[in-house]
């Protein structure tokens, strides 16, 4: 993303609207400070939860600029989960979503295949003393247990290597099915960010998808599956056939907006099995204080 595009995204972000001056000062402070002070920085995130950030961490720095980088999806995690729930964060990266889950008091299963990224995830767990509620696994997910090759130097867009694809910093990573990892546990919410490998991950999650306790799945189908020859339209139809419907979450109003089977126009799509239960949860959820100021 170019500098101009980044600044446009930051200034137009819903949590920054009406505050362009403060937003740009926050951006400039990070740009200068991260160069003057070498190494990672620990910053406030949500309530008393903190997040480690370092230059180049796209998702983490987005939270610095905007409070919640992916507003609708991140706010849903905060508003949908309750203490004792199980939240599964697939493709956890450095752990932004997992830390949000921890902030609610929920238990989190955080799955991240890239060792260097996994190290940041475990550090975020440690600085928040979330060892009792966030379990991190350094592996990938697929339709069967085994091993797969991943790219390793692409930050938030690392992915399973496609057949015939050339890339640097390759690594072989152990892979399991989600069903085997959960071993009978029942998640309330799943967030999946696997850069086109969703078809394979869900193929290994038959039992999990059939679990009536699973209220919703946050998943992006952006065409990346084509690198593996996957039909994302077919996957979308399959999820709908399993009893899910598509919605958009409006966090300021605490409302689920039906998409009538369509996918979100951009970013993640929210697949909901029990809209009435989820709507009641988000309506009654407490407000959360953001590190950038304000609440959600």
C-alpha positions in Angstrom: 0.0 0.0 0.0 1.4 3.4 -1.0 1.9 6.2 1.6 -1.0 8.2 0.2 -3.3 5.1 0.3 -2.2 4.4 3.8 -2.9 7.9 5.0 -6.3 7.9 3.2 -7.3 4.7 4.9 -6.2 6.0 8.3 -7.9 9.4 8.1 -11.1 7.8 6.7 -11.3 5.0 9.2 -14.6 5.2 11.1 -12.9 5.5 14.5 -10.8 8.5 13.2 -13.6 10.4 11.4 -13.8 14.0 12.6 -10.4 13.9 14.1 -7.9 14.3 11.2 -5.4 16.4 13.2 -5.1 14.0 16.1 -5.0 11.0 13.7 -2.1 12.4 11.7 -0.2 13.4 14.8 -0.6 9.8 16.0 0.7 8.5 12.7 3.6 11.0 12.7 4.5 10.1 16.3 4.8 6.4 15.4 6.7 7.1 12.2 9.3 9.2 14.1 9.3 7.3 17.4 9.8 3.9 15.8 12.9 5.2 14.0 14.4 7.0 17.0 13.8 4.1 19.4 15.0 0.9 17.8 13.1 -2.3 18.6 9.5 -3.2 19.4 7.3 -1.0 21.5 4.5 -2.0 23.9 1.4 0.1 23.4 -2.1 0.2 24.9 -4.7 -1.6 22.9 -8.0 -2.4 24.5 -8.8 -1.8 28.2 -5.7 -2.9 30.1 -4.5 -5.2 27.2 -1.3 -4.1 25.5 0.1 -5.0 22.1 3.7 -5.2 20.9 4.3 -3.3 17.7 7.3 -2.9 15.4 7.8 -1.1 12.0 6.5 -3.3 9.2 3.8 -5.1 11.3 0.9 -4.1 9.1 -1.9 -5.3 11.3 -0.4 -4.2 14.6 0.5 -0.7 13.4 -3.0 -0.4 11.9 -4.3 -0.7 15.5 -2.0 2.1 16.6 -3.3 4.4 14.0 -7.0 3.4 14.1 -7.7 1.7 17.5 -9.2 -1.3 15.8 -7.6 -1.8 12.3 -10.5 -4.1 11.1 -13.3 -2.3 12.9 -16.3 -4.4 12.2 -14.7 -7.8 12.7 -12.6 -6.8 15.7 -15.5 -5.1 17.4 -17.6 -8.3 16.8 -15.0 -10.3 18.7 -15.2 -7.9 21.6 -19.0 -7.8 21.7 -19.8 -11.4 20.9 -17.5 -13.2 23.3 -18.1 -13.8 27.0 -15.8 -15.2 29.8 -15.5 -19.0 29.4 -16.3 -19.0 25.7 -13.8 -20.5 23.2 -12.6 -18.4 20.4 -10.5 -19.9 17.6 -8.1 -17.5 15.9 -6.8 -19.3 12.7 -3.9 -17.4 11.1 -3.4 -15.4 14.3 -0.3 -13.5 13.1 1.1 -11.5 16.0 -2.2 -12.0 18.0 -4.3 -8.8 17.6 -7.6 -10.8 17.5 -6.4 -13.2 20.2 -5.7 -10.3 22.5 -9.2 -9.0 21.9 -10.6 -12.4 22.8 -8.5 -12.4 25.9 -9.8 -8.9 26.8 -13.3 -10.3 27.0 -12.3 -13.1 29.4 -12.8 -15.8 26.7 -10.4 -18.7 26.2 -8.6 -18.5 22.8 -6.9 -21.1 20.6 -4.4 -19.1 18.5 -3.0 -21.0 15.5 0.0 -19.4 13.6 2.2 -21.4 11.3 5.2 -19.0 10.8 7.8 -19.4 13.6 9.0 -15.8 13.5 5.4 -14.5 13.7 4.5 -17.1 16.3 7.3 -15.6 18.5 5.6 -12.2 18.5 2.2 -13.9 19.3 3.7 -15.7 22.3 5.3 -12.4 23.5 1.9 -10.7 23.3 0.4 -13.5 25.4 3.2 -13.1 27.9 3.0 -9.3 28.4 -0.7 -9.6 29.0 -0.4 -12.5 31.4 -2.8 -14.4 29.2 -1.1 -17.8 29.6 -4.2 -19.2 31.4 -6.6 -18.2 28.7 -4.8 -18.1 25.3 -3.3 -21.3 24.0 -0.9 -20.8 21.0 0.0 -23.5 18.5 2.8 -23.1 16.0 1.3 -25.1 13.1 -0.9 -24.9 10.0 -4.4 -26.3 9.4 -5.6 -28.4 6.5 -7.8 -31.3 5.4 -5.5 -33.9 7.0 -2.5 -34.1 9.3 0.9 -33.8 7.6 3.4 -31.1 6.5 3.1 -28.2 4.1 5.5 -25.5 2.8 4.8 -21.9 3.7 6.2 -18.6 2.6 8.0 -16.9 5.5 8.8 -13.2 4.7 5.4 -11.7 3.7 4.1 -10.5 7.0 0.3 -10.7 7.1 0.1 -12.4 3.6 2.3 -15.5 4.3 0.6 -18.5 2.8 0.8 -22.1 1.9 3.0 -22.4 -1.2 1.0 -23.2 -4.3 2.2 -25.8 -6.9 4.7 -24.2 -9.2 5.0 -21.0 -7.1 8.5 -19.7 -6.4 9.3 -17.8 -3.3 12.1 -17.0 -0.9 12.3 -17.8 2.8 10.3 -21.0 2.5 9.7 -23.3 5.4 8.0 -26.6 6.1 5.4 -26.5 8.8 3.4 -29.3 10.5 -0.3 -29.3 9.6 -3.2 -30.7 11.5 -7.0 -30.7 11.1 -9.1 -28.3 13.1 -11.2 -31.1 14.3 -8.2 -33.0 15.7 -6.8 -29.9 17.4 -10.1 -29.0 19.1 -10.6 -32.7 20.1 -14.2 -32.2 21.0 -14.0 -28.6 22.3 -16.8 -26.4 21.1 -15.9 -22.9 19.9 -18.4 -20.0 19.9 -16.6 -18.0 17.3 -13.9 -18.7 14.6 -11.8 -16.1 12.8 -10.0 -17.4 9.8 -7.3 -15.6 7.8 -5.4 -18.2 5.8 -4.8 -16.4 2.5 -6.8 -18.6 0.1 -6.4 -22.0 2.0 -9.9 -21.8 3.5 -11.2 -24.7 1.4 -8.6 -27.1 2.9 -9.0 -25.8 6.4 -12.8 -26.2 6.4 -12.4 -29.7 4.9 -10.6 -30.7 8.1 -13.3 -29.1 10.3 -16.5 -31.2 9.5 -17.2 -31.9 13.1 -16.6 -28.3 14.2 -18.8 -26.9 11.5 -21.7 -29.2 12.5 -21.4 -28.1 16.2 -24.5 -26.1 17.1 -22.4 -24.2 19.7 -20.6 -22.4 16.8 -22.4 -19.1 16.4 -20.3 -17.5 13.7 -17.3 -17.6 11.4 -15.3 -14.5 10.3 -13.7 -15.4 7.0 -12.2 -13.6 4.0 -12.8 -15.0 0.5 -10.9 -12.5 -1.7 -9.9 -14.7 -4.6 -6.7 -15.9 -3.1 -8.0 -19.5 -3.3 -7.5 -19.4 -7.1 -3.7 -19.9 -6.6 -4.6 -23.4 -5.4 -7.3 -23.9 -8.0 -10.1 -23.6 -5.4 -13.6 -22.3 -6.2 -14.4 -19.8 -3.5 -18.0 -19.4 -4.8 -18.5 -23.1 -4.2 -17.0 -22.8 -0.7 -19.3 -19.9 0.1 -22.3 -21.9 -1.0 -21.2 -24.9 1.1 -21.0 -22.7 4.2 -24.5 -21.4 3.6 -25.8 -24.9 3.1 -24.5 -25.8 6.5 -27.0 -23.4 8.1 -25.0 -20.2 8.1 -26.2 -16.8 6.7 -24.2 -13.8 5.8 -24.2 -10.6 7.8 -22.4 -7.3 8.3 -21.8 -6.1 11.9 -22.4 -2.4 12.6 -20.6 -1.9 15.9 -21.7 1.6 16.7 -25.4 0.6 16.5 -24.7 -3.0 17.8 -26.7 -4.4 14.9 -26.3 -7.4 12.6 -27.2 -6.3 9.0 -28.4 -9.2 6.8 -26.6 -9.6 3.5 -29.1 -12.1 2.2 -26.6 -14.7 1.2 -24.2 -12.3 -0.5 -20.5 -12.0 0.5 -19.2 -8.7 1.9 -18.1 -6.3 -0.7 -14.6 -6.0 0.8 -12.7 -7.6 3.6 -14.1 -10.4 5.7 -17.6 -11.9 5.5 -19.4 -12.8 8.7 -21.2 -16.2 8.5 -23.8 -16.5 11.3 -25.6 -19.7 12.4 -27.8 -18.3 15.1 -28.5 -14.6 14.4 -30.9 -14.1 17.3 -28.4 -15.4 19.9 -25.5 -13.4 18.5 -27.6 -10.2 18.2 -28.5 -10.5 21.9 -24.9 -11.0 22.8 -23.6 -7.9 21.0 -26.5 -5.8 22.2 -25.7 -6.6 25.9 -21.9 -6.5 25.7 -20.0 -4.0 27.8 -18.1 -1.1 26.2 -14.4 -1.4 25.7 -11.8 1.4 26.1 -9.5 1.8 23.1 -5.8 2.7 23.2 -6.3 5.6 20.8 -9.0 7.1 23.0 -12.8 6.6 23.0 -14.8 3.4 23.4 -16.6 0.9 21.3 
